[in-house]
Amino acid sequence: MEWKLVMRLDNIKQSKTDGFNVFASLPDMGKVGGLVSAYLAKNLKSECIAEIVSNEKPWVSYIDGVVKTVSDHYQLYYNTDHNLLIFTGNSQPQDPTELYQLCKSFLDHIQTIGKIRRLYSAGGYLRQHLTGAPMVCGVASNPGLKQILLNSGIDILGQEINTITWFNGLILGMAADRDIEAIGLFGEISETTTPQPLAAKSILKAFAKIENMQLDTKGLDKQYESILEDIQKQKEPPNFRPGIG
């Protein structure tokens, strides 16, 4: 029997508009891509208009002796004030076929909504010896967009990078293949396992500058402070007192 990938799109609200921007990014190194899109969806008080569910996984979850199949859920939000569609989720596919199908399903759907002005994605850019606020570097789908990045004070991604992997890279290339303008914004990080909200903050500031938007990023400062507190607690010795009886 032929194996087929199971991926379903649930349309929550019918939407039609033209000239809208898209911001689509999922968790990657330092969770940067996921932090950016999730913060946009929440901070802009966007409405969930659709969900993509991927059901086909080569594993099951196991809790207290019970197993069950696993589904990944990805949300599409729309903010009318900024004419912005946001794609976010808590994970991203680890299988190339599933990843490609997710990008295709997403692009197929948003093109039914109307004419897309520009698509943005974001992620972490691993660097060493960072000082100060994380810098943002960018990539673009055509030379005109590169000039927009430079005019906004955003450096082009370094020549030491020759591939951008998984969703936050592939979605840019697949959008460009459909003649959709695409920009990728990548914030510097020096740690890959701990969430990096300051990199996400720098990306959002760069995005806001390009699009001439007002974005409040104070919530990401609070996330950073909370992470520092958790790290400090892990370093503290256990509260041990000797005793008898």
DRENPA-3360 file (N, C-alpha, C; in nm, 2 decimals, always signed):
BEGIN
1 = MEWKLVMR = +0.08/-0.12/+0.00/+0.00/+0.00/+0.00/+0.09/+0.12/+0.00 ~ +0.05/+0.22/-0.08/+0.13/+0.35/-0.09/+0.12/+0.43/+0.04 ~ +0.23/+0.48/+0.09/+0.23/+0.56/+0.21/+0.20/+0.71/+0.17 ~ +0.11/+0.77/+0.24/+0.08/+0.91/+0.21/+0.09/+0.99/+0.33 ~ +0.15/+1.11/+0.32/+0.16/+1.20/+0.43/+0.02/+1.26/+0.47 ~ -0.01/+1.25/+0.60/-0.14/+1.30/+0.64/-0.12/+1.45/+0.70 ~ -0.17/+1.54/+0.63/-0.16/+1.68/+0.67/-0.29/+1.75/+0.64 ~ -0.35/+1.81/+0.74/-0.49/+1.87/+0.72/-0.49/+2.02/+0.75;
9 = LDNIKQSK = -0.56/+2.10/+0.67/-0.57/+2.24/+0.70/-0.72/+2.26/+0.74 ~ -0.74/+2.32/+0.86/-0.87/+2.35/+0.91/-0.89/+2.50/+0.90 ~ -0.98/+2.54/+0.81/-1.00/+2.68/+0.79/-1.10/+2.73/+0.89 ~ -1.06/+2.82/+0.98/-1.15/+2.86/+1.09/-1.23/+2.98/+1.05 ~ -1.17/+3.07/+0.97/-1.24/+3.19/+0.92/-1.20/+3.22/+0.78 ~ -1.30/+3.23/+0.69/-1.27/+3.27/+0.55/-1.22/+3.41/+0.55 ~ -1.11/+3.43/+0.48/-1.04/+3.56/+0.47/-1.01/+3.59/+0.33 ~ -1.03/+3.72/+0.29/-1.00/+3.77/+0.16/-0.94/+3.91/+0.17;
17 = TDGFNVFA = -0.82/+3.92/+0.12/-0.76/+4.06/+0.13/-0.64/+4.06/+0.02 ~ -0.59/+4.18/-0.01/-0.48/+4.19/-0.10/-0.38/+4.28/-0.04 ~ -0.25/+4.26/-0.09/-0.14/+4.34/-0.05/-0.10/+4.32/+0.10 ~ -0.12/+4.20/+0.15/-0.09/+4.17/+0.29/+0.06/+4.11/+0.30 ~ +0.12/+4.14/+0.41/+0.25/+4.08/+0.44/+0.23/+3.95/+0.52 ~ +0.33/+3.87/+0.51/+0.33/+3.74/+0.58/+0.46/+3.73/+0.67 ~ +0.44/+3.69/+0.79/+0.56/+3.65/+0.88/+0.54/+3.51/+0.92 ~ +0.63/+3.42/+0.87/+0.62/+3.28/+0.89/+0.76/+3.23/+0.95;
25 = SLPDMGKV = +0.76/+3.19/+1.07/+0.88/+3.13/+1.13/+0.85/+3.03/+1.24 ~ +0.93/+2.93/+1.25/+0.91/+2.82/+1.35/+1.04/+2.81/+1.44 ~ +1.02/+2.74/+1.55/+1.14/+2.73/+1.64/+1.26/+2.67/+1.58 ~ +1.38/+2.72/+1.60/+1.50/+2.67/+1.55/+1.61/+2.68/+1.66 ~ +1.73/+2.72/+1.62/+1.83/+2.73/+1.72/+1.79/+2.85/+1.82 ~ +1.80/+2.82/+1.95/+1.76/+2.92/+2.05/+1.61/+2.95/+2.04 ~ +1.53/+2.87/+1.97/+1.39/+2.89/+1.96/+1.36/+3.03/+1.89 ~ +1.45/+3.09/+1.83/+1.44/+3.23/+1.78/+1.32/+3.25/+1.69;
33 = GGLVSAYL = +1.31/+3.16/+1.59/+1.20/+3.18/+1.49/+1.06/+3.16/+1.56 ~ +1.05/+3.07/+1.65/+0.92/+3.05/+1.72/+0.89/+3.17/+1.81 ~ +0.99/+3.22/+1.88/+0.97/+3.33/+1.97/+0.92/+3.45/+1.89 ~ +0.98/+3.48/+1.77/+0.94/+3.60/+1.69/+0.79/+3.59/+1.65 ~ +0.76/+3.47/+1.58/+0.62/+3.46/+1.53/+0.52/+3.46/+1.64 ~ +0.55/+3.38/+1.75/+0.45/+3.37/+1.86/+0.43/+3.51/+1.93 ~ +0.54/+3.59/+1.94/+0.53/+3.72/+2.00/+0.45/+3.81/+1.92 ~ +0.47/+3.81/+1.78/+0.39/+3.89/+1.69/+0.24/+3.86/+1.70;
41 = AKNLKSEC = +0.21/+3.73/+1.70/+0.07/+3.69/+1.71/+0.00/+3.74/+1.83 ~ +0.07/+3.73/+1.95/+0.01/+3.77/+2.07/+0.01/+3.92/+2.09 ~ +0.13/+3.98/+2.06/+0.14/+4.13/+2.09/+0.05/+4.21/+2.00 ~ +0.02/+4.16/+1.88/-0.06/+4.24/+1.79/-0.21/+4.20/+1.80 ~ -0.24/+4.11/+1.90/-0.38/+4.07/+1.92/-0.44/+4.02/+1.80 ~ -0.38/+3.93/+1.73/-0.42/+3.88/+1.61/-0.53/+3.77/+1.63 ~ -0.61/+3.74/+1.52/-0.71/+3.64/+1.52/-0.67/+3.52/+1.45 ~ -0.69/+3.40/+1.51/-0.65/+3.27/+1.45/-0.76/+3.25/+1.34;
49 = IAEIVSNE = -0.71/+3.23/+1.21/-0.80/+3.21/+1.10/-0.79/+3.07/+1.04 ~ -0.68/+2.99/+1.07/-0.67/+2.86/+1.02/-0.56/+2.78/+1.10 ~ -0.56/+2.65/+1.09/-0.47/+2.57/+1.16/-0.43/+2.45/+1.06 ~ -0.30/+2.42/+1.06/-0.25/+2.31/+0.99/-0.21/+2.20/+1.09 ~ -0.26/+2.08/+1.07/-0.24/+1.97/+1.16/-0.16/+1.86/+1.08 ~ -0.05/+1.82/+1.13/+0.03/+1.71/+1.07/+0.02/+1.59/+1.16 ~ -0.04/+1.48/+1.11/-0.07/+1.36/+1.19/+0.03/+1.25/+1.18 ~ +0.11/+1.24/+1.07/+0.19/+1.13/+1.04/+0.32/+1.14/+1.11;
57 = KPWVSYID = +0.35/+1.07/+1.22/+0.47/+1.07/+1.29/+0.53/+0.93/+1.30 ~ +0.66/+0.91/+1.29/+0.72/+0.78/+1.31/+0.74/+0.75/+1.46 ~ +0.66/+0.80/+1.55/+0.67/+0.78/+1.69/+0.54/+0.80/+1.76 ~ +0.53/+0.76/+1.89/+0.41/+0.79/+1.97/+0.46/+0.85/+2.10 ~ +0.36/+0.92/+2.17/+0.39/+0.97/+2.30/+0.37/+0.86/+2.40 ~ +0.44/+0.87/+2.51/+0.42/+0.77/+2.62/+0.41/+0.84/+2.75 ~ +0.30/+0.82/+2.82/+0.28/+0.88/+2.96/+0.22/+0.77/+3.05 ~ +0.29/+0.74/+3.15/+0.23/+0.65/+3.26/+0.18/+0.52/+3.20;
65 = GVVKTVSD = +0.25/+0.46/+3.11/+0.21/+0.33/+3.06/+0.12/+0.34/+2.94 ~ +0.08/+0.46/+2.90/-0.02/+0.47/+2.79/+0.05/+0.54/+2.67 ~ +0.03/+0.48/+2.55/+0.08/+0.55/+2.43/-0.03/+0.60/+2.34 ~ +0.00/+0.71/+2.27/-0.09/+0.76/+2.17/-0.02/+0.83/+2.06 ~ -0.09/+0.84/+1.94/-0.03/+0.90/+1.83/-0.01/+1.05/+1.85 ~ +0.08/+1.11/+1.77/+0.13/+1.25/+1.80/+0.09/+1.33/+1.67 ~ +0.04/+1.45/+1.70/+0.01/+1.55/+1.60/+0.08/+1.68/+1.63 ~ +0.13/+1.74/+1.52/+0.18/+1.88/+1.53/+0.08/+1.98/+1.48;
73 = HYQLYYNT = +0.07/+2.09/+1.55/-0.03/+2.19/+1.52/+0.04/+2.32/+1.49 ~ +0.00/+2.39/+1.38/+0.06/+2.51/+1.33/-0.06/+2.61/+1.31 ~ -0.05/+2.73/+1.36/-0.16/+2.83/+1.35/-0.13/+2.94/+1.26 ~ -0.23/+2.99/+1.19/-0.22/+3.11/+1.10/-0.31/+3.22/+1.17 ~ -0.25/+3.33/+1.20/-0.32/+3.44/+1.26/-0.32/+3.56/+1.16 ~ -0.42/+3.64/+1.18/-0.43/+3.76/+1.09/-0.46/+3.89/+1.18 ~ -0.38/+3.99/+1.15/-0.40/+4.12/+1.22/-0.44/+4.22/+1.11 ~ -0.56/+4.28/+1.13/-0.62/+4.37/+1.03/-0.55/+4.50/+1.03;
81 = DHNLLIFT = -0.51/+4.55/+1.15/-0.45/+4.68/+1.16/-0.32/+4.70/+1.07 ~ -0.24/+4.59/+1.07/-0.12/+4.59/+0.99/-0.13/+4.51/+0.86 ~ -0.25/+4.45/+0.84/-0.26/+4.37/+0.72/-0.15/+4.26/+0.71 ~ -0.14/+4.19/+0.83/-0.03/+4.10/+0.85/-0.08/+3.96/+0.88 ~ -0.04/+3.86/+0.81/-0.07/+3.72/+0.84/+0.06/+3.66/+0.91 ~ +0.04/+3.59/+1.02/+0.15/+3.53/+1.10/+0.13/+3.38/+1.11 ~ +0.24/+3.31/+1.08/+0.24/+3.16/+1.09/+0.33/+3.12/+1.20 ~ +0.28/+3.04/+1.29/+0.36/+3.01/+1.41/+0.33/+2.86/+1.45;
89 = GNSQPQDP = +0.41/+2.81/+1.54/+0.39/+2.68/+1.60/+0.49/+2.65/+1.71 ~ +0.48/+2.54/+1.78/+0.57/+2.51/+1.89/+0.68/+2.42/+1.84 ~ +0.68/+2.37/+1.72/+0.79/+2.28/+1.67/+0.80/+2.30/+1.52 ~ +0.88/+2.22/+1.46/+0.88/+2.21/+1.31/+0.92/+2.07/+1.27 ~ +0.88/+2.03/+1.15/+0.90/+1.90/+1.10/+1.05/+1.86/+1.11 ~ +1.07/+1.73/+1.14/+1.21/+1.68/+1.13/+1.23/+1.59/+1.02 ~ +1.12/+1.57/+0.94/+1.13/+1.48/+0.82/+1.12/+1.57/+0.70 ~ +1.22/+1.56/+0.60/+1.22/+1.65/+0.49/+1.09/+1.65/+0.41;
97 = TELYQLCK = +1.02/+1.53/+0.39/+0.90/+1.53/+0.31/+0.79/+1.60/+0.38 ~ +0.78/+1.58/+0.51/+0.68/+1.65/+0.59/+0.70/+1.80/+0.59 ~ +0.83/+1.84/+0.60/+0.86/+1.99/+0.59/+0.82/+2.05/+0.46 ~ +0.85/+1.98/+0.35/+0.82/+2.04/+0.22/+0.67/+2.05/+0.21 ~ +0.59/+1.94/+0.25/+0.45/+1.95/+0.25/+0.39/+2.06/+0.33 ~ +0.45/+2.08/+0.45/+0.40/+2.19/+0.53/+0.41/+2.33/+0.46 ~ +0.53/+2.35/+0.40/+0.55/+2.48/+0.33/+0.46/+2.49/+0.21 ~ +0.44/+2.38/+0.14/+0.35/+2.38/+0.02/+0.20/+2.41/+0.07;
105 = SFLDHIQT = +0.16/+2.34/+0.17/+0.02/+2.36/+0.22/+0.00/+2.50/+0.26 ~ +0.09/+2.55/+0.34/+0.08/+2.69/+0.39/+0.08/+2.79/+0.27 ~ +0.17/+2.78/+0.18/+0.17/+2.87/+0.06/+0.05/+2.86/-0.02 ~ +0.01/+2.74/-0.05/-0.12/+2.72/-0.13/-0.23/+2.79/-0.06 ~ -0.25/+2.78/+0.07/-0.36/+2.84/+0.13/-0.35/+2.99/+0.13 ~ -0.24/+3.05/+0.17/-0.24/+3.19/+0.18/-0.25/+3.26/+0.04 ~ -0.22/+3.19/-0.06/-0.24/+3.25/-0.20/-0.38/+3.25/-0.24 ~ -0.47/+3.17/-0.17/-0.61/+3.18/-0.19/-0.67/+3.30/-0.12;
113 = IGKIRRLY = -0.60/+3.35/-0.02/-0.65/+3.47/+0.05/-0.65/+3.59/-0.04 ~ -0.54/+3.61/-0.11/-0.52/+3.73/-0.20/-0.38/+3.74/-0.24 ~ -0.35/+3.86/-0.29/-0.22/+3.90/-0.34/-0.12/+3.92/-0.22 ~ -0.01/+3.85/-0.21/+0.08/+3.86/-0.10/+0.19/+3.97/-0.14 ~ +0.20/+4.07/-0.06/+0.30/+4.18/-0.08/+0.44/+4.13/-0.06 ~ +0.46/+4.06/+0.06/+0.60/+4.02/+0.09/+0.59/+3.91/+0.20 ~ +0.68/+3.82/+0.20/+0.69/+3.72/+0.30/+0.82/+3.73/+0.38 ~ +0.81/+3.73/+0.51/+0.93/+3.74/+0.60/+0.94/+3.60/+0.68;
121 = SAGGYLRQ = +1.06/+3.57/+0.70/+1.09/+3.46/+0.80/+1.20/+3.50/+0.89 ~ +1.23/+3.42/+0.99/+1.33/+3.46/+1.09/+1.39/+3.34/+1.16 ~ +1.51/+3.36/+1.22/+1.57/+3.25/+1.29/+1.70/+3.29/+1.36 ~ +1.77/+3.20/+1.42/+1.89/+3.23/+1.49/+2.01/+3.22/+1.40 ~ +2.11/+3.30/+1.43/+2.24/+3.30/+1.35/+2.35/+3.28/+1.45 ~ +2.41/+3.16/+1.46/+2.50/+3.12/+1.56/+2.64/+3.19/+1.53 ~ +2.68/+3.28/+1.63/+2.80/+3.35/+1.62/+2.87/+3.33/+1.76 ~ +3.00/+3.36/+1.76/+3.08/+3.36/+1.89/+3.12/+3.50/+1.93;
129 = HLTGAPMV = +3.14/+3.51/+2.06/+3.19/+3.64/+2.12/+3.10/+3.75/+2.09 ~ +2.97/+3.74/+2.13/+2.88/+3.85/+2.11/+2.89/+3.95/+2.22 ~ +2.88/+4.08/+2.18/+2.88/+4.19/+2.28/+2.76/+4.28/+2.24 ~ +2.70/+4.33/+2.35/+2.58/+4.42/+2.33/+2.46/+4.35/+2.27 ~ +2.37/+4.42/+2.22/+2.24/+4.37/+2.17/+2.27/+4.28/+2.05 ~ +2.21/+4.17/+2.03/+2.23/+4.09/+1.91/+2.21/+4.16/+1.78 ~ +2.30/+4.15/+1.68/+2.28/+4.21/+1.55/+2.18/+4.12/+1.47 ~ +2.12/+4.18/+1.37/+2.04/+4.11/+1.28/+2.10/+4.12/+1.14;
137 = CGVASNPG = +2.11/+4.00/+1.07/+2.16/+4.00/+0.93/+2.04/+3.94/+0.85 ~ +2.04/+3.98/+0.72/+1.93/+3.94/+0.64/+1.97/+3.88/+0.51 ~ +1.87/+3.81/+0.45/+1.88/+3.76/+0.31/+1.75/+3.80/+0.24 ~ +1.76/+3.80/+0.10/+1.65/+3.85/+0.02/+1.64/+3.77/-0.10 ~ +1.52/+3.77/-0.16/+1.49/+3.70/-0.28/+1.53/+3.77/-0.41 ~ +1.57/+3.90/-0.40/+1.61/+3.97/-0.52/+1.69/+4.09/-0.48 ~ +1.77/+4.15/-0.57/+1.86/+4.26/-0.54/+1.79/+4.38/-0.48 ~ +1.67/+4.41/-0.53/+1.60/+4.53/-0.48/+1.57/+4.51/-0.33;
145 = LKQILLNS = +1.53/+4.39/-0.28/+1.51/+4.37/-0.14/+1.64/+4.38/-0.06 ~ +1.75/+4.34/-0.12/+1.88/+4.35/-0.05/+1.90/+4.50/-0.02 ~ +1.87/+4.59/-0.11/+1.89/+4.73/-0.09/+1.80/+4.78/+0.02 ~ +1.68/+4.73/+0.03/+1.59/+4.77/+0.14/+1.65/+4.73/+0.28 ~ +1.71/+4.61/+0.28/+1.78/+4.57/+0.41/+1.89/+4.67/+0.44 ~ +1.97/+4.70/+0.34/+2.09/+4.79/+0.37/+2.04/+4.92/+0.41 ~ +1.93/+4.97/+0.35/+1.88/+5.11/+0.38/+1.82/+5.11/+0.52 ~ +1.79/+4.99/+0.57/+1.73/+4.98/+0.71/+1.84/+4.95/+0.81;
153 = GIDILGQE = +1.97/+4.95/+0.77/+2.08/+4.93/+0.86/+2.10/+4.78/+0.89 ~ +2.05/+4.69/+0.81/+2.06/+4.55/+0.83/+2.17/+4.49/+0.74 ~ +2.27/+4.43/+0.79/+2.38/+4.37/+0.71/+2.33/+4.25/+0.64 ~ +2.39/+4.22/+0.53/+2.36/+4.10/+0.45/+2.43/+3.98/+0.52 ~ +2.36/+3.86/+0.53/+2.42/+3.75/+0.59/+2.56/+3.72/+0.54 ~ +2.65/+3.68/+0.62/+2.79/+3.66/+0.59/+2.81/+3.55/+0.48 ~ +2.93/+3.56/+0.41/+2.96/+3.46/+0.31/+3.00/+3.33/+0.36 ~ +3.02/+3.32/+0.49/+3.05/+3.19/+0.55/+2.92/+3.10/+0.56;
161 = INTITWFN = +2.81/+3.15/+0.54/+2.68/+3.08/+0.53/+2.65/+3.05/+0.38 ~ +2.63/+2.92/+0.35/+2.58/+2.89/+0.21/+2.46/+2.81/+0.21 ~ +2.40/+2.77/+0.32/+2.27/+2.71/+0.32/+2.19/+2.76/+0.45 ~ +2.06/+2.77/+0.43/+1.97/+2.80/+0.54/+1.87/+2.69/+0.55 ~ +1.88/+2.61/+0.66/+1.81/+2.48/+0.66/+1.67/+2.49/+0.73 ~ +1.59/+2.39/+0.70/+1.46/+2.37/+0.76/+1.36/+2.48/+0.73 ~ +1.25/+2.49/+0.80/+1.14/+2.57/+0.76/+1.18/+2.72/+0.74 ~ +1.25/+2.78/+0.83/+1.28/+2.92/+0.82/+1.37/+2.96/+0.70;
169 = GLILGMAA = +1.43/+2.86/+0.64/+1.50/+2.88/+0.51/+1.42/+2.84/+0.39 ~ +1.37/+2.72/+0.40/+1.29/+2.66/+0.28/+1.17/+2.75/+0.24 ~ +1.10/+2.80/+0.34/+0.99/+2.88/+0.31/+1.02/+3.00/+0.22 ~ +1.14/+3.06/+0.24/+1.19/+3.17/+0.16/+1.21/+3.13/+0.02 ~ +1.28/+3.02/+0.00/+1.30/+2.97/-0.14/+1.17/+2.93/-0.21 ~ +1.08/+2.86/-0.14/+0.96/+2.82/-0.20/+0.87/+2.94/-0.24 ~ +0.87/+3.04/-0.15/+0.80/+3.16/-0.18/+0.86/+3.23/-0.30 ~ +0.99/+3.24/-0.31/+1.05/+3.30/-0.42/+1.02/+3.23/-0.55;
177 = DRDIEAIG = +1.01/+3.10/-0.55/+0.97/+3.02/-0.66/+0.84/+3.05/-0.72 ~ +0.75/+3.11/-0.63/+0.62/+3.15/-0.67/+0.61/+3.30/-0.70 ~ +0.72/+3.36/-0.71/+0.73/+3.51/-0.74/+0.68/+3.59/-0.63 ~ +0.69/+3.54/-0.50/+0.66/+3.62/-0.38/+0.79/+3.68/-0.33 ~ +0.79/+3.81/-0.31/+0.91/+3.87/-0.25/+0.93/+3.81/-0.11 ~ +1.06/+3.78/-0.08/+1.09/+3.71/+0.05/+1.21/+3.77/+0.12 ~ +1.20/+3.79/+0.25/+1.31/+3.84/+0.33/+1.33/+3.75/+0.45 ~ +1.45/+3.72/+0.48/+1.48/+3.64/+0.60/+1.57/+3.73/+0.69;
185 = LFGEISET = +1.53/+3.73/+0.82/+1.60/+3.81/+0.92/+1.65/+3.71/+1.03 ~ +1.78/+3.72/+1.06/+1.84/+3.62/+1.14/+1.92/+3.69/+1.25 ~ +1.88/+3.67/+1.38/+1.94/+3.73/+1.49/+2.06/+3.65/+1.55 ~ +2.16/+3.73/+1.59/+2.28/+3.66/+1.64/+2.25/+3.59/+1.78 ~ +2.31/+3.47/+1.79/+2.30/+3.40/+1.92/+2.43/+3.33/+1.94 ~ +2.46/+3.30/+2.07/+2.59/+3.23/+2.10/+2.56/+3.10/+2.17 ~ +2.43/+3.07/+2.19/+2.38/+2.96/+2.27/+2.26/+2.90/+2.19 ~ +2.26/+2.77/+2.17/+2.15/+2.71/+2.08/+2.05/+2.64/+2.16;
193 = TTPQPLAA = +2.08/+2.60/+2.29/+1.98/+2.52/+2.36/+1.88/+2.60/+2.45 ~ +1.93/+2.72/+2.49/+1.84/+2.80/+2.57/+1.77/+2.90/+2.48 ~ +1.64/+2.93/+2.51/+1.57/+3.03/+2.43/+1.64/+3.16/+2.43 ~ +1.64/+3.23/+2.32/+1.71/+3.36/+2.30/+1.62/+3.47/+2.27 ~ +1.55/+3.52/+2.37/+1.45/+3.63/+2.34/+1.51/+3.76/+2.30 ~ +1.64/+3.79/+2.33/+1.70/+3.91/+2.29/+1.72/+3.91/+2.14 ~ +1.76/+3.80/+2.08/+1.77/+3.79/+1.94/+1.64/+3.81/+1.87 ~ +1.53/+3.75/+1.93/+1.40/+3.77/+1.87/+1.36/+3.92/+1.88;
201 = KSILKAFA = +1.40/+3.99/+1.99/+1.37/+4.13/+2.00/+1.44/+4.21/+1.89 ~ +1.56/+4.18/+1.87/+1.64/+4.25/+1.76/+1.57/+4.23/+1.63 ~ +1.53/+4.11/+1.60/+1.46/+4.08/+1.47/+1.33/+4.16/+1.46 ~ +1.25/+4.17/+1.57/+1.13/+4.24/+1.56/+1.15/+4.39/+1.54 ~ +1.26/+4.44/+1.60/+1.29/+4.58/+1.58/+1.33/+4.61/+1.43 ~ +1.40/+4.52/+1.38/+1.44/+4.53/+1.24/+1.32/+4.52/+1.14 ~ +1.23/+4.43/+1.17/+1.11/+4.41/+1.09/+1.02/+4.54/+1.10 ~ +1.01/+4.59/+1.22/+0.93/+4.71/+1.24/+0.99/+4.83/+1.17;
209 = KIENMQLD = +1.12/+4.84/+1.16/+1.18/+4.95/+1.09/+1.16/+4.94/+0.94 ~ +1.17/+4.82/+0.89/+1.15/+4.80/+0.74/+1.00/+4.84/+0.71 ~ +0.91/+4.79/+0.79/+0.77/+4.81/+0.76/+0.71/+4.94/+0.83 ~ +0.79/+5.02/+0.89/+0.74/+5.14/+0.96/+0.63/+5.11/+1.05 ~ +0.65/+5.02/+1.14/+0.55/+4.98/+1.24/+0.59/+5.01/+1.38 ~ +0.50/+5.02/+1.47/+0.53/+5.04/+1.61/+0.50/+4.91/+1.68 ~ +0.61/+4.85/+1.74/+0.60/+4.72/+1.81/+0.66/+4.74/+1.95 ~ +0.58/+4.70/+2.05/+0.63/+4.69/+2.19/+0.70/+4.56/+2.21;
217 = TKGLDKQY = +0.83/+4.57/+2.24/+0.91/+4.44/+2.26/+0.94/+4.42/+2.41 ~ +0.88/+4.49/+2.50/+0.92/+4.48/+2.64/+0.89/+4.34/+2.70 ~ +0.79/+4.27/+2.64/+0.76/+4.14/+2.68/+0.88/+4.04/+2.66 ~ +0.96/+4.07/+2.56/+1.08/+3.98/+2.54/+1.19/+4.01/+2.64 ~ +1.20/+4.13/+2.69/+1.29/+4.16/+2.80/+1.25/+4.09/+2.92 ~ +1.12/+4.08/+2.95/+1.07/+4.00/+3.07/+1.10/+3.85/+3.05 ~ +1.09/+3.80/+2.93/+1.12/+3.66/+2.90/+1.27/+3.63/+2.93 ~ +1.36/+3.73/+2.89/+1.50/+3.72/+2.91/+1.53/+3.72/+3.06;
225 = ESILEDIQ = +1.47/+3.81/+3.13/+1.50/+3.81/+3.28/+1.45/+3.68/+3.35 ~ +1.34/+3.63/+3.30/+1.29/+3.50/+3.36/+1.39/+3.39/+3.33 ~ +1.44/+3.38/+3.21/+1.54/+3.28/+3.18/+1.67/+3.29/+3.26 ~ +1.71/+3.41/+3.28/+1.83/+3.44/+3.37/+1.81/+3.39/+3.51 ~ +1.69/+3.42/+3.56/+1.65/+3.37/+3.70/+1.65/+3.22/+3.70 ~ +1.60/+3.15/+3.60/+1.60/+3.00/+3.60/+1.74/+2.95/+3.60 ~ +1.83/+3.01/+3.52/+1.96/+2.96/+3.51/+2.04/+2.98/+3.64 ~ +2.01/+3.09/+3.71/+2.07/+3.12/+3.84/+2.03/+3.02/+3.94;
233 = KQKEPPNF = +1.90/+2.98/+3.94/+1.85/+2.89/+4.03/+1.91/+2.75/+4.01 ~ +1.94/+2.72/+3.89/+2.00/+2.59/+3.86/+2.15/+2.58/+3.91 ~ +2.21/+2.70/+3.92/+2.35/+2.71/+3.96/+2.36/+2.70/+4.11 ~ +2.26/+2.74/+4.19/+2.26/+2.75/+4.33/+2.26/+2.61/+4.39 ~ +2.34/+2.59/+4.50/+2.35/+2.46/+4.56/+2.22/+2.43/+4.63 ~ +2.18/+2.31/+4.65/+2.06/+2.27/+4.71/+2.05/+2.32/+4.86 ~ +1.94/+2.35/+4.90/+1.92/+2.41/+5.04/+1.92/+2.29/+5.14 ~ +2.05/+2.25/+5.18/+2.07/+2.14/+5.27/+2.11/+2.18/+5.41;
241 = RPGIG = +2.04/+2.12/+5.50/+2.08/+2.15/+5.64/+2.09/+2.02/+5.72 ~ +2.21/+2.00/+5.78/+2.23/+1.87/+5.85/+2.14/+1.86/+5.97 ~ +2.10/+1.74/+6.01/+2.02/+1.73/+6.13/+2.01/+1.59/+6.18 ~ +1.95/+1.57/+6.29/+1.94/+1.43/+6.35/+1.79/+1.42/+6.40 ~ +1.74/+1.30/+6.37/+1.61/+1.27/+6.42/+1.50/+1.31/+6.32;
% end
